[in-house]
Amino acid sequence: MASATQDPASTSPGGPGGPAQPRRALWREAGSRIVALREGSIILITIVVAVYFSANTSTFFSGGNLETILPYFAPIAILAAGEVFVMILGEIDLSIAAMYLFAPIIYYKLNTSLGFPLGLALVGSLIVSTVIGAVNGIFVAVIGINSFVATLGTLFTFEGLSLIISKGTPVATPGGQIPVGTFGKVFGAGTYSELIWALAIVALLQLVLTFTRWGVYTVAVGSNKLGAAEAGVRTNLVMIRNFMLCALTAGLVGIFEAIRSQTVQPNPAGPNEILFFAVAAAVIGGTLLTGGSGTVVGALIGALFLGILKDGLILQGVQANYLLFYTGLAVIIAMAANVYVGRVRRGRTGGG
């Protein structure tokens, strides 16, 4: 016989068994799934930062402000996507700053001095960037020079060469002059062109990393180079190819930015700064500096996080002197969250 009295909590809408409990369970399950993702921590942090700035700045989610984020976020996302393929190997490529600077100068010279059409000048400059990436790969994989040292040397060499060729003089970018033609709108000058390129490149490289032999071999070499070689993987070829990809994406971004700004600027300061933001985006997005693990999508989210952070701080009137300070703190917090989430994930899967 059923009891004449029942616990009110068992029948109330918010009590056990009521609709509130399933909702809480769904939220917990959703949270657990996000935490289980390699990119989980940076996704959560990015959402929290965006909500914070939107609550404190009425114009944060306005169309005009979102457009101002794109030129900062999209180039870093593309650079970080290429850098991920090198970092998964347990290496690093500092020369992307030089390719970012050098490729637009070659593009300009091919078009104005040698008379190449815009399309051929673009392809030619990207080929030059890729060849330099191959040289980096040979230095590291074949000769055995530490990647930090090799690419640091390449960075100085081609930044210096950029200044020599250009004589340190800014010039108008071919294809970027007002009114901007179709070529310029596609390759950087269009409002959303760099965003579209960033999303397409990230999607393509994530598919390559996840579903192709190239990606599988990249992770294998980064996890255990000797073991991969004994399994038949041509480790030197994988490393050279990844350095080529990294240099190619850096050269492409350099040309995008030159066309967008309408000026080829032979100034190493900007490229050197964006280099470290690209590496930071890759790292806080879940790519290990020790190699063996990485995610291109994570690099995209890391770049978005950095873009939102910088834009939000500027909208709140933070002085320029404090921007790097707050950015540094944010990177440390994001990395601490990544470490914590990694431990939680390994605990759930029984990993060491």
C-alpha positions as CSV (number, residue, x, y, z in Angstrom):
1,M,0.0,0.0,0.0
2,A,1.4,3.4,-1.0
3,S,2.1,5.8,1.8
4,A,-0.4,8.6,2.2
5,T,2.3,11.2,2.4
6,Q,5.1,11.8,0.0
7,D,8.2,13.9,0.1
8,P,7.4,17.2,-1.6
9,A,10.7,17.2,-3.2
10,S,9.9,14.1,-5.1
11,T,6.9,15.6,-6.8
12,S,7.9,19.2,-7.1
13,P,9.2,20.3,-10.5
14,G,12.6,21.1,-9.2
15,G,12.9,18.1,-6.9
16,P,14.5,14.7,-7.5
17,G,12.9,13.1,-10.5
18,G,11.5,16.4,-11.7
19,P,12.5,18.2,-14.9
20,A,15.2,20.3,-13.1
21,Q,17.3,17.2,-12.2
22,P,17.5,15.9,-15.9
23,R,18.4,19.5,-16.9
24,R,21.2,19.5,-14.4
25,A,22.4,16.1,-15.6
26,L,22.4,17.3,-19.2
27,W,24.5,20.3,-18.3
28,R,26.9,18.1,-16.3
29,E,27.1,15.7,-19.2
30,A,27.7,18.6,-21.7
31,G,30.4,20.0,-19.4
32,S,32.1,16.6,-19.2
33,R,32.1,16.2,-22.9
34,I,33.7,19.6,-23.4
35,V,36.3,18.8,-20.8
36,A,37.0,15.6,-22.6
37,L,37.9,17.5,-25.7
38,R,41.6,18.4,-26.2
39,E,40.4,21.9,-27.0
40,G,37.9,21.9,-24.2
41,S,39.6,24.3,-21.8
42,I,40.3,27.0,-24.4
43,I,36.8,26.8,-25.7
44,L,35.4,27.4,-22.2
45,I,37.9,30.2,-21.5
46,T,37.1,31.9,-24.8
47,I,33.4,31.8,-24.1
48,V,33.9,33.2,-20.6
49,V,36.1,36.0,-21.9
50,A,33.6,36.9,-24.7
51,V,30.7,36.9,-22.3
52,Y,32.7,39.1,-19.9
53,F,33.6,41.7,-22.5
54,S,30.1,41.7,-24.0
55,A,28.6,42.3,-20.5
56,N,30.9,45.2,-19.9
57,T,31.1,46.7,-23.4
58,S,27.9,47.3,-25.3
59,T,29.6,47.5,-28.7
60,F,31.6,44.2,-28.3
61,F,29.2,42.1,-30.4
62,S,28.4,44.8,-32.9
63,G,29.1,44.2,-36.5
64,G,31.7,46.9,-36.8
65,N,33.6,45.5,-33.8
66,L,33.6,42.0,-35.1
67,E,35.1,43.2,-38.3
68,T,38.0,44.8,-36.4
69,I,38.7,41.4,-34.7
70,L,39.1,39.6,-38.1
71,P,42.4,41.2,-39.3
72,Y,44.0,40.2,-36.0
73,F,42.5,36.8,-35.4
74,A,42.5,35.3,-39.0
75,P,46.2,35.8,-39.8
76,I,47.3,34.3,-36.5
77,A,45.0,31.4,-37.0
78,I,46.6,30.6,-40.4
79,L,50.1,31.0,-39.1
80,A,49.3,28.8,-36.0
81,A,47.8,26.1,-38.3
82,G,51.0,25.7,-40.1
83,E,53.1,25.9,-36.9
84,V,51.1,23.1,-35.4
85,F,52.5,20.6,-38.0
86,V,56.0,21.5,-36.9
87,M,55.3,21.6,-33.2
88,I,53.7,18.1,-33.3
89,L,57.2,16.9,-34.4
90,G,58.6,18.4,-31.2
91,E,60.2,21.2,-33.3
92,I,59.5,24.9,-33.7
93,D,59.8,27.3,-36.7
94,L,60.7,30.8,-35.8
95,S,61.3,31.8,-39.4
96,I,57.6,32.2,-40.1
97,A,58.1,35.9,-39.2
98,A,60.7,36.2,-41.9
99,M,58.5,34.5,-44.5
100,Y,55.6,36.8,-43.4
101,L,57.9,39.7,-44.3
102,F,59.8,38.3,-47.2
103,A,57.0,36.9,-49.4
104,P,55.2,40.2,-50.0
105,I,58.5,41.8,-51.1
106,I,59.2,38.9,-53.6
107,Y,55.6,39.3,-54.7
108,Y,56.1,43.0,-55.3
109,K,59.4,42.5,-57.2
110,L,58.0,39.7,-59.4
111,N,55.1,41.9,-60.4
112,T,56.8,45.3,-60.8
113,S,60.4,44.4,-61.7
114,L,59.8,41.3,-63.8
115,G,56.3,42.0,-65.1
116,F,54.6,38.9,-63.7
117,P,50.8,39.0,-63.6
118,L,49.4,39.2,-60.1
119,G,48.5,35.6,-59.9
120,L,51.9,34.3,-61.1
121,A,53.6,36.8,-58.8
122,L,51.6,35.3,-55.9
123,V,52.4,31.7,-56.9
124,G,56.1,32.6,-57.4
125,S,56.4,34.2,-53.9
126,L,54.7,31.2,-52.3
127,I,57.1,28.8,-54.1
128,V,60.1,30.8,-52.8
129,S,58.6,30.6,-49.3
130,T,58.1,26.8,-49.6
131,V,61.7,26.3,-50.8
132,I,63.0,28.2,-47.8
133,G,60.9,25.9,-45.6
134,A,62.5,22.9,-47.3
135,V,65.9,24.3,-46.5
136,N,64.8,24.6,-42.9
137,G,63.6,21.1,-42.9
138,I,66.9,19.8,-44.4
139,F,68.9,21.7,-41.7
140,V,66.9,20.1,-39.0
141,A,66.1,16.6,-40.3
142,V,69.2,15.8,-42.4
143,I,72.0,17.9,-41.0
144,G,70.7,17.7,-37.4
145,I,70.7,21.3,-36.4
146,N,68.4,22.2,-33.5
147,S,65.2,23.6,-35.0
148,F,65.3,26.6,-32.7
149,V,68.8,27.5,-33.8
150,A,68.2,26.7,-37.5
151,T,65.0,28.7,-37.9
152,L,66.4,31.6,-35.8
153,G,69.2,31.9,-38.2
154,T,66.8,31.8,-41.1
155,L,64.7,34.4,-39.4
156,F,67.6,36.9,-39.1
157,T,68.9,36.0,-42.6
158,F,65.6,36.7,-44.5
159,E,64.5,39.6,-42.4
160,G,67.9,41.2,-43.2
161,L,67.5,40.2,-46.9
162,S,64.1,41.8,-46.9
163,L,65.6,45.1,-45.7
164,I,68.4,44.9,-48.3
165,I,66.1,44.2,-51.3
166,S,63.5,46.8,-50.3
167,K,66.1,49.3,-49.0
168,G,63.8,49.7,-46.0
169,T,61.2,51.6,-48.1
170,P,57.5,50.8,-47.9
171,V,55.8,50.4,-51.3
172,A,52.2,50.1,-52.5
173,T,51.1,46.5,-52.7
174,P,50.2,45.3,-56.2
175,G,46.5,44.4,-56.3
176,G,45.7,46.3,-53.1
177,Q,45.3,49.8,-54.4
178,I,42.0,51.5,-54.1
179,P,39.6,50.8,-55.8
180,V,40.4,47.2,-54.9
181,G,39.8,44.7,-57.7
182,T,38.6,41.1,-57.5
183,F,42.1,39.7,-57.0
184,G,42.7,42.0,-54.0
185,K,39.3,41.2,-52.5
186,V,39.9,37.5,-52.7
187,F,43.5,37.7,-51.3
188,G,43.1,39.8,-48.2
189,A,41.4,43.1,-49.0
190,G,37.9,41.8,-48.8
191,T,36.2,42.3,-45.4
192,Y,35.8,38.6,-44.7
193,S,38.4,37.1,-47.2
194,E,41.0,36.3,-44.6
195,L,38.4,34.8,-42.3
196,I,37.2,32.5,-45.1
197,W,40.8,31.6,-46.0
198,A,41.5,30.9,-42.3
199,L,38.5,28.6,-41.9
200,A,39.2,26.8,-45.1
201,I,42.9,26.2,-44.3
202,V,42.2,25.1,-40.7
203,A,39.5,22.7,-41.9
204,L,41.8,21.2,-44.6
205,L,44.8,20.9,-42.3
206,Q,42.7,19.3,-39.5
207,L,41.4,16.7,-42.0
208,V,45.0,16.1,-43.2
209,L,46.2,15.7,-39.6
210,T,43.3,13.4,-38.6
211,F,42.6,11.2,-41.6
212,T,45.6,11.0,-43.8
213,R,49.0,9.2,-43.7
214,W,50.7,12.5,-43.6
215,G,48.9,13.4,-40.3
216,V,49.4,9.9,-38.9
217,Y,53.1,9.9,-39.7
218,T,53.5,13.4,-38.3
219,V,52.1,12.3,-34.9
220,A,54.2,9.1,-35.1
221,V,57.4,11.0,-35.7
222,G,56.6,13.5,-32.9
223,S,55.8,10.7,-30.5
224,N,58.8,8.5,-31.2
225,K,61.0,9.3,-34.1
226,L,63.2,6.2,-33.8
227,G,60.1,3.9,-33.5
228,A,58.5,5.6,-36.5
229,A,61.7,5.1,-38.6
230,E,61.8,1.4,-37.6
231,A,58.2,1.1,-38.7
232,G,59.1,2.3,-42.1
233,V,58.1,6.0,-41.9
234,R,60.4,8.2,-43.9
235,T,61.0,10.6,-41.0
236,N,63.2,13.1,-42.8
237,L,60.7,13.5,-45.6
238,V,57.9,14.1,-43.0
239,M,59.9,16.7,-41.2
240,I,60.9,18.5,-44.4
241,R,57.4,18.5,-45.7
242,N,56.0,20.0,-42.5
243,F,58.6,22.8,-42.5
244,M,57.6,23.5,-46.1
245,L,53.9,23.7,-45.1
246,C,54.7,26.0,-42.3
247,A,56.7,28.4,-44.5
248,L,54.0,28.3,-47.2
249,T,51.2,29.4,-44.8
250,A,53.5,32.1,-43.4
251,G,54.2,33.5,-46.9
252,L,50.5,33.4,-47.7
253,V,49.5,35.3,-44.6
254,G,52.2,37.9,-45.3
255,I,50.8,38.5,-48.8
256,F,47.2,38.7,-47.4
257,E,48.2,41.3,-44.9
258,A,50.2,43.3,-47.4
259,I,47.2,43.4,-49.8
260,R,44.8,44.2,-47.0
261,S,46.9,47.1,-45.7
262,Q,47.7,48.2,-49.3
263,T,51.4,48.5,-48.3
264,V,54.4,46.2,-48.2
265,Q,56.1,47.2,-45.0
266,P,59.7,46.0,-44.7
267,N,59.7,46.3,-40.9
268,P,60.6,43.2,-38.8
269,A,58.9,44.5,-35.6
270,G,55.3,43.5,-36.6
271,P,56.2,40.0,-38.0
272,N,58.3,39.2,-34.9
273,E,55.4,40.0,-32.7
274,I,52.9,38.0,-34.7
275,L,55.3,35.1,-34.6
276,F,54.9,34.7,-30.8
277,F,51.2,35.2,-30.9
278,A,51.0,32.3,-33.5
279,V,53.0,30.0,-31.3
280,A,50.9,31.1,-28.3
281,A,47.7,30.3,-30.2
282,A,49.0,26.8,-31.1
283,V,50.1,26.1,-27.5
284,I,47.0,27.3,-25.7
285,G,44.9,25.5,-28.3
286,G,46.3,22.2,-27.1
287,T,49.5,21.5,-29.1
288,L,52.3,20.2,-27.0
289,L,55.8,21.8,-27.3
290,T,57.2,18.4,-26.5
291,G,55.6,16.9,-29.7
292,G,53.4,14.0,-30.4
293,S,50.0,15.8,-30.0
294,G,48.3,18.8,-31.5
295,T,45.2,20.1,-33.0
296,V,44.7,22.6,-35.8
297,V,41.2,23.5,-34.7
298,G,42.6,24.2,-31.2
299,A,45.1,26.7,-32.8
300,L,42.1,28.4,-34.5
301,I,40.3,28.8,-31.2
302,G,43.5,29.9,-29.5
303,A,43.8,32.7,-32.1
304,L,40.2,33.6,-31.6
305,F,40.8,33.8,-27.8
306,L,43.8,36.1,-28.4
307,G,41.8,38.3,-30.8
308,I,38.9,38.6,-28.4
309,L,41.2,39.4,-25.5
310,K,43.1,42.1,-27.3
311,D,40.0,43.7,-28.8
312,G,38.1,43.6,-25.5
313,L,40.9,45.2,-23.6
314,I,41.1,48.0,-26.1
315,L,37.4,48.6,-26.0
316,Q,37.6,48.8,-22.2
317,G,40.2,51.5,-22.5
318,V,43.2,49.6,-21.2
319,Q,46.4,51.4,-22.0
320,A,48.8,50.0,-24.6
321,N,51.4,49.5,-21.9
322,Y,49.2,47.0,-20.2
323,L,48.1,44.9,-23.2
324,L,51.1,42.6,-23.3
325,F,50.9,42.2,-19.5
326,Y,47.3,41.1,-19.5
327,T,47.9,38.9,-22.6
328,G,50.7,37.2,-20.8
329,L,48.6,36.5,-17.7
330,A,45.8,35.2,-19.9
331,V,48.2,32.8,-21.7
332,I,49.5,31.5,-18.4
333,I,45.9,30.9,-17.1
334,A,44.9,29.2,-20.3
335,M,47.9,26.9,-20.2
336,A,47.2,26.1,-16.6
337,A,43.7,25.2,-17.5
338,N,45.0,23.0,-20.4
339,V,47.3,21.1,-18.0
340,Y,44.4,20.6,-15.6
341,V,42.0,19.4,-18.3
342,G,44.7,17.1,-19.7
343,R,45.1,15.4,-16.3
344,V,41.3,15.1,-15.9
345,R,41.1,13.5,-19.4
346,R,43.9,11.1,-18.7
347,G,42.2,10.2,-15.4
348,R,39.0,9.4,-17.2
349,T,40.7,7.3,-19.8
350,G,43.0,5.6,-17.4
351,G,46.1,7.2,-19.1
352,G,49.3,7.8,-17.3
